[in-house]
Amino acid sequence: MKRMNAWGRLSHELHHVQALTDRTQVAPVLQAHQPGVAFGNGRSYGDVCLNPNGHVWHTTGLNKFISFDETTGRLVCEAGVLLRDIQRLLVPRGWMLPVTPGTQLITVGGAIANDVHGKNHHVFGSFGDHVVALTLAKTSGEVCKLNWIQTPQAMRATVGGLGLTGVMVSAELQLRRVTSPWLHTQTLPYQGLSTFFELADGSEAEWEHTVSWVDCLSGQTLRGIFMRANPLSDTELAPRADLQPKKPLSMPWVPPVSLVNGLSLKPFNWAYYQLQAMKQGDGVAHYEPFSYPLDNVLHWNRMYGPRGFYQYQSVVPRDVGLQAVQAMLDAIADSGEGSFLAVLKTFGQRQAKGLLSFPQPGVTLALDFPNRGARTLKLFERLDAIVREAKGRLYMAKDARMPRDLFESGYPNLAEFLTHRDHGISSAMSRRLMEF
Ligand SMILES: Cc1cc2nc3c(=O)[nH]c(=O)nc-3n(C[C@H](O)[C@H](O)[C@H](O)COP(=O)(O)OP(=O)(O)OC[C@H]3O[C@@H](n4cnc5c(N)ncnc54)[C@H](O)[C@@H]3O)c2cc1C
């Protein structure tokens, strides 16, 4: 047995860990060791990948590339392959994953199970939009081949299905062409939430990547940095050695108390704003530091100390977006709790394919909060009320505590999803929010 935690480090419970390494043996392992749940690279924040005192099937040993067609960009690989390894192998050959989240240190299986999104949702949708086919092992011992034509319902349940329909053994993905690893970037400091929406709307037609960081402690007039980027072709630019990704730093230990606290937050957010504001205007960036800035500090989650931290990520429809986001920022300011990283982004007008996929047209706000027990949970209740009224939803990849009614109202396809569940799979989250 081993103590396992998710990225938020909110719990460190014992788990029976079964390491999956041979793709022909996944189904027999599940059959012999259940109920359990797949654990990818543990980059989900809350309890979606945990099963305290029960089994977890650890997938990072399923790390083999199976085939790649250089003419069509179709990749078949095992489900424990990291997105970083796909990108580093294939970007130099002119192919890239169309969608990646804010870290590339996640597995293909984790990316599909949470149907993750990136900064280019308005152009490429979410990860599931680029999954062509899957091999899914069941706890019954069965192995199923899924695709959108022959088994559309099972695909809709498994994409964004939180690992509850089976364990993905391998996946076929459609990559996109790129001619270089470089991006043309623009950094735009701004003030006020309505300016954010103007920038986001004005960028959608011409910019592939759009995202904003906001200082939720900046008071009445919100301070933010809007970033947008487009791929650069190699003919537009000679590769620049000084822009290559740097070797990551590492947070070597867990401090006795959170380094993110009432004293550090305000000056940190102010300093981060000033640093980013200095980059104002046009620039060139390698896709790695632009897309995954947090991957530059390994184990950064330790900074929150032994009690860990929560991420609260919501999406609310666009027509009520300004009011709802403002209300959430006001509630946070009023609570005295602060978030060090607050990310604000609009999603495009596309419905995700998965029955429980998170992305929907609207605006999403993601905030990290040190775990200060009841005080933090009390703030979340206030934020829940705003999301509920706005008819929004919370993101399961980040969640460790959402109330069941908010889950049920946010995910109207839940009843259909439940018919696809594998009865030998159960997680801390599924017990908290679903039948078992
Ligand atoms: C710094 C950081 C930035 C992030 N930014 C974003 C972002 O921009 N957008 C976004 O959408 N998400 C983001 N995330 C969340 C992250 O992308 C997801 O939580 C992702 O699912 C983690 O993948 P993982 O491989 O670590 O899987 P885990 O966290 O270990 O597991 C996630 C889920 O996948 C299931 N699973 C894993 N492998 C399999 C398999 N082979 N078969 C079936 N089920 C499986 C697990 O059971 C669990 O339900 C971020 C996370 C971090 C730490």
The ligand as an SDF file (V2000), in Angstrom:
LIG
                    3D

 53 58  0  0  0  0  0  0  0  0999 V2000
   -0.5810   23.1540  -13.5190 C   0  0  0  0  0  0  0  0  0  0  0  0
   -1.8550   22.5490  -14.0240 C   0  0  0  0  0  0  0  0  0  0  0  0
   -2.5380   23.1840  -15.0490 C   0  0  0  0  0  0  0  0  0  0  0  0
   -3.7070   22.6370  -15.5550 C   0  0  0  0  0  0  0  0  0  0  0  0
   -4.3510   23.2950  -16.5630 N   0  0  0  0  0  0  0  0  0  0  0  0
   -5.4730   22.7710  -17.0890 C   0  0  0  0  0  0  0  0  0  0  0  0
   -6.1140   23.4030  -18.1890 C   0  0  0  0  0  0  0  0  0  0  0  0
   -5.6800   24.4470  -18.6740 O   0  0  0  0  0  0  0  0  0  0  0  0
   -7.2210   22.8000  -18.7120 N   0  0  0  0  0  0  0  0  0  0  0  0
   -7.6970   21.6190  -18.2240 C   0  0  0  0  0  0  0  0  0  0  0  0
   -8.6860   21.1250  -18.7650 O   0  0  0  0  0  0  0  0  0  0  0  0
   -7.1130   21.0030  -17.1850 N   0  0  0  0  0  0  0  0  0  0  0  0
   -6.0080   21.5480  -16.6060 C   0  0  0  0  0  0  0  0  0  0  0  0
   -5.3950   20.9110  -15.5820 N   0  0  0  0  0  0  0  0  0  0  0  0
   -5.9580   19.6480  -15.0730 C   0  0  0  0  0  0  0  0  0  0  0  0
   -5.3600   18.4080  -15.7860 C   0  0  0  0  0  0  0  0  0  0  0  0
   -5.1730   18.6540  -17.1480 O   0  0  0  0  0  0  0  0  0  0  0  0
   -6.3380   17.2460  -15.6460 C   0  0  0  0  0  0  0  0  0  0  0  0
   -6.6610   17.0370  -14.2970 O   0  0  0  0  0  0  0  0  0  0  0  0
   -5.8520   15.9430  -16.2670 C   0  0  0  0  0  0  0  0  0  0  0  0
   -6.9540   15.0810  -16.3670 O   0  0  0  0  0  0  0  0  0  0  0  0
   -4.7410   15.2760  -15.4500 C   0  0  0  0  0  0  0  0  0  0  0  0
   -4.2960   14.1300  -16.1170 O   0  0  0  0  0  0  0  0  0  0  0  0
   -3.4650   12.9980  -15.3720 P   0  0  0  0  0  0  0  0  0  0  0  0
   -2.8190   12.1500  -16.3990 O   0  0  0  0  0  0  0  0  0  0  0  0
   -2.5900   13.5970  -14.3400 O   0  0  0  0  0  0  0  0  0  0  0  0
   -4.6400   12.1380  -14.7200 O   0  0  0  0  0  0  0  0  0  0  0  0
   -5.0910   11.9660  -13.2080 P   0  0  0  0  0  0  0  0  0  0  0  0
   -5.1950   13.3020  -12.5990 O   0  0  0  0  0  0  0  0  0  0  0  0
   -4.2520   10.9560  -12.5490 O   0  0  0  0  0  0  0  0  0  0  0  0
   -6.5410   11.3600  -13.4350 O   0  0  0  0  0  0  0  0  0  0  0  0
   -7.5560   12.1930  -13.9800 C   0  0  0  0  0  0  0  0  0  0  0  0
   -8.7680   11.3430  -14.3650 C   0  0  0  0  0  0  0  0  0  0  0  0
   -8.4150   10.5440  -15.4840 O   0  0  0  0  0  0  0  0  0  0  0  0
   -8.7230    9.1910  -15.2140 C   0  0  0  0  0  0  0  0  0  0  0  0
   -7.7540    8.3950  -15.9760 N   0  0  0  0  0  0  0  0  0  0  0  0
   -6.4240    8.5630  -16.0370 C   0  0  0  0  0  0  0  0  0  0  0  0
   -5.8930    7.6480  -16.8770 N   0  0  0  0  0  0  0  0  0  0  0  0
   -6.9220    6.9010  -17.3310 C   0  0  0  0  0  0  0  0  0  0  0  0
   -7.0310    5.7810  -18.2150 C   0  0  0  0  0  0  0  0  0  0  0  0
   -5.9650    5.2520  -18.8230 N   0  0  0  0  0  0  0  0  0  0  0  0
   -8.2530    5.2660  -18.4360 N   0  0  0  0  0  0  0  0  0  0  0  0
   -9.3600    5.7850  -17.8390 C   0  0  0  0  0  0  0  0  0  0  0  0
   -9.3090    6.8280  -17.0120 N   0  0  0  0  0  0  0  0  0  0  0  0
   -8.1150    7.3670  -16.7700 C   0  0  0  0  0  0  0  0  0  0  0  0
   -8.6190    9.0480  -13.7050 C   0  0  0  0  0  0  0  0  0  0  0  0
   -9.3680    7.9650  -13.2230 O   0  0  0  0  0  0  0  0  0  0  0  0
   -9.2180   10.3800  -13.2710 C   0  0  0  0  0  0  0  0  0  0  0  0
  -10.6180   10.2880  -13.3080 O   0  0  0  0  0  0  0  0  0  0  0  0
   -4.2190   21.4200  -15.0330 C   0  0  0  0  0  0  0  0  0  0  0  0
   -3.5320   20.7730  -13.9950 C   0  0  0  0  0  0  0  0  0  0  0  0
   -2.3640   21.3350  -13.4810 C   0  0  0  0  0  0  0  0  0  0  0  0
   -1.6300   20.6300  -12.3670 C   0  0  0  0  0  0  0  0  0  0  0  0
  1  2  1  0
  2  3  1  0
  2 52  2  0
  3  4  2  0
  4  5  1  0
  4 50  1  0
  5  6  2  0
  6  7  1  0
  6 13  1  0
  7  8  2  0
  7  9  1  0
  9 10  1  0
 10 11  2  0
 10 12  1  0
 12 13  2  0
 13 14  1  0
 14 15  1  0
 14 50  1  0
 15 16  1  0
 16 17  1  0
 16 18  1  0
 18 19  1  0
 18 20  1  0
 20 21  1  0
 20 22  1  0
 22 23  1  0
 23 24  1  0
 24 25  2  0
 24 26  1  0
 24 27  1  0
 27 28  1  0
 28 29  2  0
 28 30  1  0
 28 31  1  0
 31 32  1  0
 32 33  1  0
 33 34  1  0
 33 48  1  0
 34 35  1  0
 35 36  1  0
 35 46  1  0
 36 37  1  0
 36 45  1  0
 37 38  2  0
 38 39  1  0
 39 40  1  0
 39 45  2  0
 40 41  1  0
 40 42  2  0
 42 43  1  0
 43 44  2  0
 44 45  1  0
 46 47  1  0
 46 48  1  0
 48 49  1  0
 50 51  2  0
 51 52  1  0
 52 53  1  0
M  END
$$$$
